Amino acid sequence: MELRTTGYDPRYKGSCVSLIGETWDLRRILPEAPKPRIIEELFFREATLDVNHAQLIVDEAGEVHGYLFGIIWRAPRGGVGAALRSAGAVLWALGRFLAGELGPRKRAVATIRSLLGMLGSLDALRRDDDAYLSLFIVRSSLRGQGWGRRLLDAYRAEAAAYGCKRLYLWTDKSCNYGFYERMGFERIKEIESPFLAEYGSGPNGFVYALPADEGVAGAAAV
């Protein structure tokens, strides 16, 4: 199997969503949704809103094996086209909600409000000179082969070109968060949330940032 990195194209969306399902069990977020695939697509659409960096690992058949989506706040973010895509994502989610595909409507509304509150509290830690890792997955069979680092280094290089001072992300216990620590990231906050994996065992969510005094460019050499 030959792998290469490439930018995002809508034809890869289905494979990107499938990789989320392979990596995380998101049913805990909306357990009454009749189809887990809907939750995975909702997660993908929300996580990729406003992104202006996207790099994928794909094989010769077009299957996606990993990706990094990010938002570089100092870089251009797509103008009218991005606004239309965001509106389309909102309308898609509204359609799924009205169709009952997120589960009973009242409970779905309450869950989404709570989830947005959690995300808002995490977003409050973001600075304007950050580069935010919105969605980062590498298929488990590829780990240890340098693909994750390749994606991350490319993102760091672009962020540095726009004068970013740090990379910023949040994750939970189901993710390979040790990778970030090996790459030089510092854990700056811990949270406990029922929306994240292994709830009830203490802090199960972590916010990481590359320390500002190291800078994005310097971290690329880690």
N, C-alpha and C positions, 0 to 999 in steps of 0.2 A: 504494500500500500504506500503510495506516494502522497505526502502531505505538503501543503504550501500555505502561506498566509496571504490573505486578500482582504479588501474592504468589504463592507456590507452591501448586499443587494437584496431586495425584497424576496427574490426567489429562494433565499436561504432561511426565511422566517420559520417555516414549518420545522426544519431541522434544528434551528435554534431553540424553539419551544420544546421539542422532544428532548433535547439535552437537559433542559431544566427539569423535566419529569424524571430523567434518569439520575439526576444529581441530588435533588431535594424532594422530600415529601411535603407538599404544600397544602395537603388536605386539612391540616390542623387550622389553617386560616379561615376557611369556609367549609366546615365539615359536612354541611347539608347540601352543598352544591352537587348535583347529580353526576356531573362529569368532571373529573380532576383536570382534564385537558383545558377546560375553560379557565380554571384558576391559573394554570401554568401560562396560558396566553395572556391573561390579564396581568400577571406578574411581569412578563416580558415586555408588554406594551408600556406599562408604567415605568419600568426600569430604564427603558430606552427613549423616553420622552426627552427632547432637548439635547440629546447627545450630539457631540460634534467630533468625536473620535470613535472609530469602530474598526477593529481588526479581527479577522476570523481565521481559524485553522480549518482547512477543508481538504478532502481527498479528491481523487480524480473523478469520482462519481458525483461530487457536489455535496457529500454528506459533511456536516459540520462536527468537528471534534473539540472545539474550544473557541472562546472569544473573549474579547475585552471591549466593553463599551464604556465611554467616559465623557465627562463634561469638563472642558477647559474653560473656565468662566471668562477669561480674558480673550478668548478666541471667538471669531464669528460663529453664530449659531443658526444660520440657515434662513433668517428673515421670514418672508411670507410663506415659503414652502414649509418651513418647520412649524409655523403657526397652524397651517392647514393640517399637517400630520397630527399635531397635538389635538386639534379639534376632532379629527377623525377617530383618534383613540378614545376620546371622551364619549363620542357618540356610540362607538362600538360597545364600550362598557355599559352605557345606559341601556342599549338594546338588550344586552345579556341580562341586566338587572330586571328590566320590564318583562322579559320572557321567563323569569323565574329560574334562570340558569345559575344564579349565585346562591340559590336556596331561598327559604322564606324571606320575603322582602324586608319586613321589620327587623328581623335578626341580622340580615345582610347589611342593612343601613347602620345598625348599631356597631357591628363588627368593623365596617369600613371607616366609620368615624373614629373608633378607637385606634385603628391601624394608622390612619392619617395623623392622629395626635402623636403617636410614637414616632412616625417618620418626621413630623415637624420638630419634635424635640431633638432629634439627631441632626436635622438640617441646621438647627440653630448654632451648632458648633462649627459650621462651615465658614470659611473666610473668603473674601473676594479674590485672594491670590492663591486659592486652592485649585488643584486639579482633582476632580471627584471620580473615583472608580465606581461606576454605577452598577455594572454587572460583569463578573469575571468568572469564567468556568473553563477548566481544562479537564477533558475526560480522564477518568482515573487510570486508564491503561496507558496514558501518555505521560503521567507524572514521573518526575525524575529524569526526563529526557531533555529538559531545557526549554520546552515550548512555553511554559508559563512565564519564565524569565524573559524569553524573546518578546512576548506580547507586552510585558510590563516595561521592558527597556524602551520599546518603541513609543509607548505612551509617555514615559518619563522624558524622552528626548523632545517630543512635540510640546509637552507642557513647559519644559525649560525654555524652549524657543519663544514662548509667549510670556516669559517672566514669572512663572508660578513659583511659589516658595515651598510648597509641600504637596504631597499626595494625601488624599483623605478617603476613607471608606468605612463602612460598618459591615459586620458579618456576625455569624452565630456559631454555635458549637458543632453544627453539622458540616461546616466548611473546613478546609485545610488552612486554618488561620496561622499555623506554625510557619507556613510559607512566607507570610508577610513579616514575621519576626526575623526569619533568616535573611530577608532582603533589607533589613534595617528599619522597619517600621516600629513605632512606639505605640503601645496601647494607652490611649488617653482617657478612655471612659469604659465602664462596664454597666450593663443594664440587665434587668430581668423582665421578660415579656412572654405572655402566653402565645404570642404569634411566632416565637422563635423556637428552635429545636431544644429538647431536653429541659423544658420548663419545669420548675419545682425543685431544681437541684442547685439553686444559687444563681449567680449571674450567668446568663446564657447568651448574651449579646455583647459584642466588643466593637469599640470604635478605634481605628488605627490611623496614625498619621506619620508621615516621614518628618522628623524634626526639622523645623524651619532653618536652624543653623547649619544643617547639612546640605540643604538645598536639593532640588530635584536632580540637577545635572550631576552632582557628586555621587548621589545614590546609584546612578546608573552603572557605576564601576563595582558595586558590591558583588 
